[in-house]
Amino acid sequence: MTQFFNAKDTVVVEALDGFLRGAGGRIARLDGYPHIKVAVRTDWDRSKVAIVSGGGSGHEPAHAGFVGQGMLTAAVCGDVFASPSVDAVLAAILTVTGKAGCLLIVKNYTGDRLNFGLAAERARSFGLAVDMVIVDDDVALPDLPQARGVAGTLFVHKIAGALAEAGESLETVAAAARRAIDGVISIGMSLDTCTIPGSPKHDRIAAGFAELGLGIHGEAGAEQVAFENARQAMALVIDRLAARLKPGPHVALLNNLGGATQLEMSVLAEELARSPIADRIRFIVGPAAMMTSLDMQGFSLSLMPLTKEAEAALRAPVAPWAWPGLSPFGKVEVMPLPDGLTPIQPMPSPHPGRRALLETCCAILIGAEADLNALDARAGDGDTGTTLATAARALAAALDRLPLADLTQLYRAIGMELSQTMGGSSGVLLAIFFTAAGDASAGGRDWIAALKAGLERIRQVGGAEPGDRTMIDALVPALDTLPQGIAAAAAAARTGADATGGMRRAKAGRASYISEDRLKGINDPGAEAVARLLEKLRDATGATA
């Protein structure tokens, strides 16, 4: 996989320098590159307890991203997924430790324990007060003699950092850190492994599966499970955590392992809110990328008991931008629509024939979702099928409340429904189409003339004409020939849609932003949707030319 780096041997050094250039002088690095990679606060008061953490790189923004007021005093960075050296850890301790002492916060990996532990011993030989805590929050592998330290480490950073900033003693800070460690539990899930710079990717997770409990260095997890959706994924994670929850309220940390989109993370947050343990969660940190695993498309969930001490420390102000802050985990606030936007509901009325027609049209568009998305992906963003199918599902669900017996009001009701449920420019244009058709029908035009009036209105508003490579290229000939029957309209729409594949340049719509080379030989998805709809209707009714 191609990545934005120059060489695997320099990626961490260059990345750390790139990070420091935007730190506004509040964070510096120690000399000694490339063997010693330490980010330290420049505004540190050595009369307070220093908080030092770190480990392998590849978990950004951890660890350097959490250096600053209220969190870490220094972060010791190793190479990608490799523990920093003893000398690097010792350099950090010696730089920031004064009479108040230093607390080392170490994730439970052998390399980190050994290197931080030996550095602590050497620092003590200089007469410095150094304590060390080991974070072991991962519950994925219950039979593991020593659980791994993962994203729950960030709770420990924040709590220890807040108390150190407040001037508490090393003994007090270390005790609070140990209480946090004793309560925090974490587990992760991913749909894919990560890509280590300069190394081939290990495709351990098959398509359609997710791995539960994998480590932040890409280590194999507890098991692979068939993946269904975000709800199932969150349910599996919570199932592993629920048995270990302690009494009382908790705070959740929802962490992006690096490759999940913010859209996905927000969906996972909603599934957490719908879960059986939602009433136990008082606050949430995230969702955000905090303790990542390079580009891993996954997430982790950490839970910690919420004591008064922990809440105060988590609420304490911090300088690092990477800490998202503590937010109440509550209900969704809903405000009423302003006057003028609340839709007027039409009076429902039955009409079996029109209902059957609408049901058939909706089923056709839902069935074409994947094909239309694939067509759109060749020249756009691949969502035409989903946009139409979403609107079709909503319209099908609304049939019981539509005025099916009143064609004028039915046109208007469909237009209103599409304006609320169908996204993008297509939704607006089709809403205008049916609303204008309703107006024309109210003026006495028959159903075909009303639809042609709707078409004329969207040509005026949208600016597209035949030959511009839009759905107009199929709609115009279809409505022109509709008086001859559905078979004739379907044939005309197919001719119009196929013609868009040979048009050199789109002159309207989203395709007008795309180069001719990408559009060559590809039918416009909107025109193709019109053609397929009419062809399927023709087949369903058995119509002939």
C-alpha positions in Angstrom: 0.0 0.0 0.0 1.4 3.4 -1.0 1.7 5.8 2.0 2.8 9.4 2.5 6.3 8.9 3.9 9.8 9.1 2.6 11.6 6.2 4.2 10.7 3.8 7.0 13.9 4.7 8.9 13.1 8.4 9.0 9.3 8.4 9.3 9.0 8.8 13.1 11.7 11.6 13.2 10.1 13.5 10.4 6.6 13.1 11.8 7.6 14.3 15.2 9.3 17.3 13.8 6.2 18.0 11.7 4.0 17.8 14.8 6.3 20.1 16.8 6.2 22.8 14.1 2.6 23.4 14.9 3.0 23.3 18.6 3.5 27.0 19.0 6.7 26.6 20.9 4.9 24.9 23.9 6.6 21.6 23.1 10.2 20.9 22.2 12.3 17.8 21.5 15.5 16.8 23.1 18.7 16.7 21.1 20.0 13.3 20.3 18.1 12.5 17.2 17.4 10.0 15.8 18.1 7.6 18.8 16.5 9.8 21.4 13.0 11.0 20.4 11.5 12.9 23.3 8.8 15.6 23.3 8.8 17.8 26.4 6.9 20.8 27.7 8.8 24.0 27.4 6.7 25.7 30.2 7.2 23.0 32.8 7.4 23.9 36.4 9.9 21.4 37.9 8.5 22.0 41.4 5.6 19.8 40.4 5.5 16.0 39.8 6.5 15.2 36.2 4.3 12.8 34.2 6.2 10.8 31.6 4.8 8.2 29.2 5.5 6.9 25.8 6.1 3.8 23.8 6.3 2.8 20.1 5.1 5.3 17.5 2.2 4.6 15.2 -0.4 5.4 17.9 -0.7 9.1 17.0 -1.8 11.4 18.5 -0.5 9.3 21.4 1.9 10.0 22.9 3.4 13.3 21.9 -0.1 14.7 21.2 -0.9 14.5 24.9 2.1 16.5 26.1 1.0 19.8 27.7 -0.6 21.4 30.6 -2.8 19.0 32.5 -1.5 15.8 30.9 2.0 14.6 30.1 5.2 16.4 30.9 7.2 14.4 28.4 6.5 11.7 25.8 9.2 9.2 24.8 8.8 8.0 21.3 10.1 4.7 19.9 10.1 3.6 16.3 6.9 2.3 14.9 5.5 -0.2 17.4 8.9 -0.5 19.1 9.7 0.5 22.7 12.0 3.5 23.1 15.5 2.8 24.5 16.5 3.0 28.1 18.6 6.1 27.3 15.7 7.9 25.7 13.5 7.2 28.7 16.2 8.3 31.1 16.8 11.5 29.1 13.2 12.4 29.5 13.2 11.7 33.3 16.4 13.7 33.8 15.0 16.6 31.8 11.7 17.1 33.6 12.2 15.7 37.1 12.7 18.0 40.1 12.4 17.5 43.8 8.7 16.6 43.5 9.6 13.5 41.5 8.4 11.8 38.4 5.6 9.2 37.6 6.2 6.9 34.7 2.9 5.6 33.0 3.7 2.5 31.1 1.5 0.3 28.9 1.9 -3.4 29.8 4.2 -4.6 27.0 7.4 -6.4 27.8 9.7 -3.9 26.0 8.1 -0.9 27.6 8.2 -2.4 31.1 11.8 -3.3 30.7 13.1 -0.1 29.2 11.1 2.2 31.4 11.8 0.1 34.4 15.6 0.1 33.9 15.5 3.8 33.2 13.6 4.4 36.5 16.3 2.4 38.4 19.1 4.5 36.8 17.2 7.7 37.6 16.8 6.7 41.2 20.6 6.1 41.4 20.9 9.9 40.7 18.8 10.5 43.8 15.5 11.3 41.9 12.1 10.1 43.2 10.6 8.0 40.4 7.6 5.8 40.6 6.1 3.7 37.8 2.6 2.4 37.2 1.7 -0.3 34.6 -1.6 -0.1 32.7 -3.2 -3.4 31.8 -6.7 -2.5 30.8 -7.2 -4.9 27.8 -9.8 -7.6 28.6 -9.7 -9.3 25.2 -7.5 -12.3 26.3 -8.7 -13.5 29.7 -6.1 -16.3 29.9 -3.2 -14.0 29.2 -1.0 -13.8 32.4 -0.4 -10.1 31.9 -3.1 -8.1 30.1 -2.0 -5.5 27.5 -2.2 -1.8 28.0 -4.3 0.0 25.4 -6.5 3.1 25.1 -7.5 3.1 28.7 -4.0 4.4 29.4 -5.4 7.8 28.4 -7.6 7.9 31.4 -4.5 7.4 33.5 -2.6 10.2 31.7 -5.5 12.6 32.2 -6.1 11.8 35.9 -2.4 11.8 36.9 -1.7 14.9 34.8 -4.5 16.9 36.4 -3.3 16.0 40.0 0.3 16.8 39.1 -0.7 20.2 37.6 -2.6 20.9 40.8 0.6 20.4 42.8 -0.2 17.1 44.5 2.6 14.9 45.8 4.1 12.0 43.9 2.5 9.6 46.4 -0.9 11.1 45.8 -0.6 11.2 42.0 0.7 7.6 41.8 -2.1 6.3 44.1 -4.8 8.0 41.9 -3.2 6.5 38.8 -3.3 3.0 40.4 -7.0 3.5 41.3 -7.8 4.4 37.7 -5.8 1.4 36.4 -7.7 -0.9 38.8 -11.0 0.2 37.4 -10.5 0.7 33.7 -11.3 -2.0 31.1 -10.9 -1.9 27.3 -11.4 -4.0 24.2 -11.1 -3.3 20.5 -12.5 -4.5 17.2 -11.3 -4.0 13.7 -12.4 -4.9 10.1 -8.8 -4.9 8.9 -5.2 -5.0 10.0 -2.9 -2.0 9.9 -0.2 -1.1 7.4 3.2 -0.7 8.9 5.5 1.7 6.9 7.9 -0.2 4.7 6.3 -3.6 5.4 3.8 -5.8 3.5 0.3 -5.8 4.9 -0.9 -9.0 6.6 -4.4 -9.6 5.4 -5.3 -11.7 8.3 -9.0 -10.7 8.5 -11.0 -12.0 5.6 -13.7 -9.9 3.9 -16.9 -10.0 5.8 -15.3 -10.7 9.1 -14.1 -8.6 12.0 -11.5 -9.4 14.7 -12.5 -8.9 18.3 -9.8 -8.0 20.8 -6.8 -7.4 18.6 -3.9 -5.4 20.0 -2.9 -1.8 19.1 0.2 -3.2 17.3 -1.9 -5.4 15.1 -1.5 -8.5 17.3 -4.2 -11.2 16.6 -7.3 -10.9 18.8 -9.4 -13.3 20.7 -11.5 -14.4 17.7 -12.8 -13.5 14.3 -16.5 -13.1 13.9 -18.8 -12.7 10.9 -19.4 -9.0 10.6 -23.0 -7.7 10.2 -23.2 -4.1 11.1 -22.2 -1.4 13.7 -24.9 -2.6 16.1 -23.6 -6.1 16.2 -20.0 -4.9 16.5 -20.8 -2.7 19.5 -22.9 -5.5 21.1 -20.0 -7.9 20.9 -17.6 -5.4 22.5 -20.0 -4.6 25.3 -20.7 -8.2 25.9 -17.0 -8.7 26.8 -16.9 -5.6 29.0 -20.2 -5.8 30.8 -19.2 -8.7 33.0 -16.2 -6.8 34.3 -18.0 -3.5 35.0 -17.8 -2.3 38.6 -20.8 -0.9 40.5 -21.9 2.7 39.9 -21.7 5.1 37.0 -18.9 5.0 34.4 -17.2 7.1 31.9 -16.6 5.8 28.3 -13.7 6.5 26.0 -14.6 5.7 22.4 -11.4 5.5 20.4 -10.8 5.4 16.7 -8.0 3.0 15.9 -7.0 5.1 12.9 -8.9 4.1 9.8 -12.5 4.4 10.7 -14.3 7.5 9.4 -15.9 10.0 11.8 -19.2 9.0 10.3 -18.6 5.4 11.4 -17.5 6.5 14.9 -20.6 8.6 15.4 -22.8 5.6 14.5 -20.9 3.5 17.0 -21.5 6.2 19.6 -25.2 6.0 18.9 -25.1 2.2 19.3 -23.4 2.6 22.6 -26.2 4.9 23.7 -28.7 2.2 22.7 -26.8 -0.6 24.4 -27.9 -2.4 27.7 -25.1 -0.5 29.6 -26.0 2.9 28.4 -27.7 3.9 31.7 -24.4 3.1 33.4 -22.4 5.7 31.3 -22.5 9.2 32.6 -19.9 10.8 30.4 -18.0 10.1 27.2 -14.6 11.0 25.8 -14.7 11.0 22.0 -15.5 9.5 19.7 -12.0 10.5 18.4 -8.7 9.1 17.2 -6.6 9.1 20.4 -4.7 5.8 20.8 -4.5 4.6 17.2 -2.9 1.7 15.4 -1.8 3.5 12.2 -4.6 3.0 9.7 -6.5 0.2 11.3 -10.2 0.3 10.5 -11.4 -0.3 13.9 -12.4 1.1 17.3 -11.9 0.4 21.0 -14.1 1.1 23.9 -12.7 1.8 27.4 -14.9 2.1 30.5 -13.8 3.4 33.9 -15.8 3.8 37.2 -16.7 7.5 37.7 -15.7 8.6 41.2 -15.8 12.2 42.4 -12.0 12.3 42.3 -11.9 10.9 38.7 -14.6 13.2 37.5 -12.8 16.3 38.9 -9.5 15.2 37.3 -11.2 14.4 33.9 -12.9 17.8 33.9 -9.7 19.7 34.7 -8.5 22.0 31.9 -5.8 20.7 29.5 -3.7 22.3 26.8 -3.2 19.3 24.4 -5.6 19.5 21.5 -5.7 15.7 21.2 -7.7 15.3 24.3 -11.4 15.7 23.2 -12.7 16.6 26.6 -15.3 15.1 28.9 -18.9 15.4 27.6 -22.2 14.3 29.2 -23.6 11.2 27.6 -27.2 11.9 27.5 -30.3 12.1 25.4 -30.5 13.7 21.9 -32.0 17.2 22.3 -34.8 17.8 19.7 -36.2 21.2 18.9 -39.5 21.8 17.0 -39.4 22.9 13.4 -40.1 26.6 12.9 -43.4 27.8 11.6 -43.7 27.3 7.8 -41.6 24.1 7.7 -43.8 21.7 9.6 -45.4 19.8 6.8 -49.2 19.8 6.4 -50.3 16.2 6.4 -52.7 15.3 3.6 -55.8 13.3 4.2 -55.1 9.6 3.4 -57.3 7.9 0.9 -57.2 4.4 -0.7 -56.7 3.6 -4.4 -55.5 0.0 -5.0 -54.3 0.6 -8.5 -52.1 3.6 -7.7 -50.8 1.9 -4.5 -49.8 -1.1 -6.5 -48.0 1.1 -9.1 -46.1 3.0 -6.4 -45.2 -0.2 -4.6 -43.8 -1.6 -7.9 -41.8 1.5 -8.6 -40.3 1.6 -5.1 -39.4 -2.1 -5.3 -37.7 -1.5 -8.7 -35.6 1.3 -7.4 -34.6 -0.6 -4.2 -33.6 -3.6 -6.3 -31.4 -1.4 -8.5 -29.5 0.2 -5.7 -26.3 -1.9 -6.0 -26.2 -1.7 -9.8 -26.7 2.1 -9.9 -24.2 2.7 -7.2 -21.6 0.7 -9.1 -22.4 2.7 -12.3 -22.1 6.0 -10.4 -18.9 4.9 -8.8 -17.2 4.7 -12.2 -17.8 8.4 -12.7 -18.9 9.9 -9.4 -19.2 9.2 -5.7 -21.2 6.0 -6.0 -24.4 7.0 -4.2 -27.1 7.4 -6.9 -28.5 3.9 -6.2 -28.6 4.5 -2.4 -30.1 8.0 -2.8 -33.0 6.6 -4.9 -33.4 3.5 -2.8 -33.6 5.5 0.4 -36.3 7.7 -1.1 -38.1 4.6 -2.4 -38.1 2.9 1.1 -39.4 6.1 2.7 -42.1 6.5 0.1 -43.2 2.8 0.4 -43.4 3.3 4.2 -45.6 6.4 3.7 -48.2 4.8 1.4 -50.8 4.4 4.2 -50.9 8.1 4.8 -50.9 9.3 1.2 -54.0 10.7 -0.6 -53.9 7.9 -3.3 -57.4 8.6 -4.5 -56.7 12.3 -5.2 -54.1 12.5 -8.0 -53.5 16.3 -7.5 -52.8 15.9 -3.8 -50.9 12.7 -4.4 -48.4 14.5 -6.7 -47.9 17.2 -4.0 -47.6 14.7 -1.2 -44.9 12.7 -3.1 -43.1 15.9 -3.7 -43.2 16.7 0.0 -42.0 13.2 1.0 -39.1 13.4 -1.4 -38.0 16.8 -0.2 -37.8 15.4 3.3 -36.2 12.0 2.6 -34.2 12.2 -0.6 -30.8 13.8 -0.4 -28.7 15.6 -3.0 -29.8 17.6 -6.0 -31.8 14.6 -7.3 -34.1 14.9 -4.3 -34.7 18.6 -4.8 -35.4 18.2 -8.5 -37.8 15.3 -8.1 -39.6 17.1 -5.3 -40.0 20.1 -7.7 -41.1 17.7 -10.4 -44.0 16.2 -8.5 -45.0 19.5 -6.8 -45.2 21.2 -10.2 -47.1 18.2 -11.6 -49.6 18.6 -8.7 -50.1 22.3 -9.6 -50.7 21.4 -13.2 -53.1 18.7 -12.3 -55.0 21.2 -10.1 -55.2 23.4 -13.2 -57.1 20.7 -15.1 -54.3 18.9 -17.0 -54.4 15.2 -17.4 -51.8 13.0 -15.8 -49.3 12.9 -18.7 -49.6 16.6 -19.2 -49.1 17.2 -15.5 -45.9 15.1 -15.5 -44.6 17.1 -18.6 -45.3 20.3 -16.7 -43.2 19.0 -13.8 -40.4 18.1 -16.3 -40.5 21.6 -17.7 -40.2 23.1 -14.2 -37.1 21.1 -13.3 -35.5 22.1 -16.7 -36.1 25.7 -15.7 -34.8 25.3 -12.2 -32.0 22.9 -12.8 -30.8 24.3 -16.1 -30.3 21.0 -17.8 -31.5 20.3 -21.3 -31.4 17.2 -23.5 -27.8 16.5 -24.5 -26.4 17.8 -21.2 -25.9 14.2 -19.9 -28.4 14.1 -17.1 -31.6 12.2 -16.3 -33.4 14.8 -18.6 -31.9 12.8 -21.5 -34.1 9.9 -20.6 -37.1 11.7 -19.1 -37.8 14.0 -22.1 -38.2 11.2 -24.7 -40.0 9.0 -22.2 -42.7 11.5 -21.5 -42.9 12.5 -25.2 -43.8 9.0 -26.1 -45.8 8.0 -23.0 -49.1 8.6 -24.8 -48.2 5.6 -27.0 -47.9 3.4 -24.0 -45.3 2.2 -21.4 -43.4 0.0 -23.8 -42.8 3.0 -26.2 -41.8 5.2 -23.3 -39.4 2.5 -22.0 -37.7 2.1 -25.4 -37.3 5.9 -25.7 -35.9 6.2 -22.3 -33.4 3.4 -23.0 -32.3 5.2 -26.2 -31.8 8.4 -24.3 -29.9 6.8 -21.4 -27.6 4.9 -23.7 -26.9 8.1 -25.7 -25.4 9.7 -22.5 -22.6 7.2 -22.6 -21.4 8.6 -25.8 -21.7 12.3 -24.9 -18.3 13.9 -24.8 -18.9 16.3 -21.9 -21.6 16.8 -19.3 -22.9 20.3 -19.2 -25.0 20.1 -16.1 -25.2 18.2 -12.8 -22.4 16.7 -10.8 -20.9 14.9 -13.9 -20.0 18.4 -15.3 -17.2 18.5 -12.8 -15.6 15.2 -14.0 -13.2 14.8 -16.9 -14.4 13.4 -20.3 -12.0 10.5 -20.0 -13.7 9.2 -16.9 -17.2 9.6 -18.4 -16.5 7.9 -21.7 -18.8 5.0 -22.4 -20.6 5.3 -19.0 -24.3 6.0 -19.0 -25.5 8.8 -16.7 -26.8 7.1 -13.5 -29.9 9.3 -13.3 -30.8 8.6 -16.9 -30.1 4.9 -16.4 -32.4 4.9 -13.4 -35.3 6.3 -15.5 -34.7 3.8 -18.2 -34.6 0.8 -15.8 -37.6 1.9 -14.0 -39.7 2.1 -17.2 -38.3 -1.2 -18.5 -39.2 -3.0 -15.3 -42.7 -1.4 -15.3 -43.1 -2.6 -18.9 -42.0 -6.1 -18.0 -44.2 -6.1 -14.9 -47.3 -5.1 -16.8 -46.6 -7.2 -19.8 -46.9 -4.2 -22.1 -45.9 -4.4 -25.7 -45.1 -1.8 -28.3 
